Structure formats: C-alpha cells, structure tokens
Amino acid sequence: MKRTLIIGASTNPMRYAYKAANMLKGKGHEIINIGIKKGAVAGVDIELPGKIYDDVHTITLYIGPPLQKDYYDYILKTNPKRVVFNPGTENDELELLLKENGIEAEEACTLVMLATGQY
C-alpha cells in the first residue's frame, strides 16, 4: 500500500479530492489530508501544511498552479517517490523542480489510476 498525501483535501463530497481520499482509504492506502479548511475526510483530519511526513510514496495534487508555489518547499521536504498532477493541476515549473530532485512527476488522474489498478 502506498502512503499518500493529498494536497487540497476537501470535506465537500462533490470535490475530486474528497472522492480520491475515500477511494484511497477504501483500497487500503494510508492517507494524509492537507488543506486549508478544518474537517475530516475518510476518517482522517485535514491538516494545515507544515508537518513533514516520512515515507510518503505519493503526493496527489488537487490545487492549481498559482496555489502550488506555496507548497514547493513542503513537497520537496516531504520527498515522495512521485507527485500526481490531477487534471487542472499540471505545472511545468513544479514538474521540472521535482525531476531535478529525483521525484517522479506524473500527469494523471488518481481516481482513474485507482479504478484501473495502475496506482
């Protein structure tokens, strides 16, 4: 199972981040919810960015490029194996930064990856 950090976690059931959190948990993955609003998703509290977690396999992004800049250092310090850029979150600048630091950047949809067994 892949420990996954969700940036842009939301308590809104209509948001893809909410759906991904529930699907990840449902498939047995440990999740860490990072967001700006208090609450919980899939039984896991949403935290503000700050605490650096060890052994994060994947960070999945649900915030657009303008907001991502504030997370660059946080992502690099977390040092995941990969970062998934969900549709609408693609960011050439961050992808280059990740590659320069030996982190895989993947433009994909976490929900589709999970549904098709590619996660």
N, C-alpha and C positions, 0 to 999 in steps of 0.2 A: 504494500500500500504506500501511496505517495503523500507525505505530509504537504499540505497545500495551504498557502497564504493567499487569501482573497483580498485584493485592494479594491475598495469601492463597495464593500459589503453593505447590504440594504435590508431593512425589515419589510420592504414593500414586495408583496408576492408577485407583482407584475414585472419586477426587475429581473434581468437575467442573472445578476449576481446572487439574488435570493434563490433562484432556481438551481444555479450551479452549486451553491452551498448545500442544499438539500440533496441533490443528486450525488455529490461527492460523498457526503456522510452515508447516504443510502448504499453506496458501493464500498463502504468500509474505509474510506480515506479520512485521516485526521485533518481537520480544518482549523485555520486561524482567521478570524474575521477582522479586517481592518477597515475602518470607516470613520465618518465624522459625526454620525448620529448615534445616540445610545440605543441599546436594544440587544436582541439576540436573534440569531438565525440558526436553524437546525440545532438548537440547544446550546449554541456557543455564543458567548457575549461578543459584541462588536467593541473593539478597542481602538483607541487613537494610535496612530503610528508612533513608534518610539522604542518599545522593547524589541531587541534584536533576538530572533529565534534561531536556534541551531537546527541543523538537519532538515531544513526546508527543501523539499525536492522541487516544487513548482510554485511560482507566484503567478496567479491569473489576474489580469488587469480588467477592471470594469470602470475605469475613469479615462477621460480623453487626454490627448497630449498636453493641452495647456495646464492641466492639474498634475500631470505626471512629473513635471520638473521638480516639484516639492518633495517627490519621493525618490529621486535618483540615488541620493546617498543611502537612504534606508534600504532600497533594493540591493545596492552593491554590498552594503554591510551584512545583509541577510545571506548573501552569496548562495542563491539557489542553483540547482542544476539547470533549470530553464525558467523562462518567463513566457507565458502565453498571452499574446496580444489578441484579445477577442475583437470581433468586428467593431470598427469605430474607434479602436484604441491604438491603431497602428502608428508608429512613431520612429522614423528613420534615425533620428538623433539618439534616442534611447537604445534602439537595436544595435547601433554601432558601438555605443558605450558598453553594452552587455558583451558583445563579441570581443571587444578589446580586453575584457576582464574574464574571458573564458566561460561565459554563461550563454547557454543556447537561447536564442530568440526565435519564437515560433508564432507566426500569424495563423491563428486557427480559432475554432470555437470550442471552448471547454465542454459545452453540452453535447455537441456532436461527437467530440473525441470520446467522451464517456459512453454515449449511446452506441457507438460503433466498436468499442473495445480498443481504441487507439490511445487511451490515456496512459 
